[in-house]
Structures are given as C-alpha cells and as structure tokens.
C-alpha cells in the first residue's frame, strides 16, 4: 500500500510540493518456495515484490 500527497502552495505559479510513502505498512515480501528442480516456482521471484521496506520521497516540482 502506498500513499502520496501533492500540494500547490501558489495556485497562480507552476510550483508543486509532494510527499510519497511506499509500502506504508512495511509488509515483508512473501516467502516463495521452490519445486524439486528449481529454487522458485515458474514465473515468480522476489524481484516482483518490494524488498527494501518503507520508503519516503519528498520534493518540489516546478516549470519555467
């Protein structure tokens, strides 16, 4: 689950601030078991899931 906020502090100008929180619940990736001949089930790997945990991003966007 992710959360994102955007705010325009000056409505008449092209300035926007933002805050994004990815993996807000800090849920770990699922454990993926393997078969007899491989370490992973076909088509699945931990690359498909967020393995870093919760991430924060904040910044300012503007146009000239």
Protein Blocks (a to p, Z undefined) as FASTA:
>chain_A
ZZdddddfblkbccddddddehklopacddddddfkbmbdehiafklpcfkbpadddddd
ddZZ
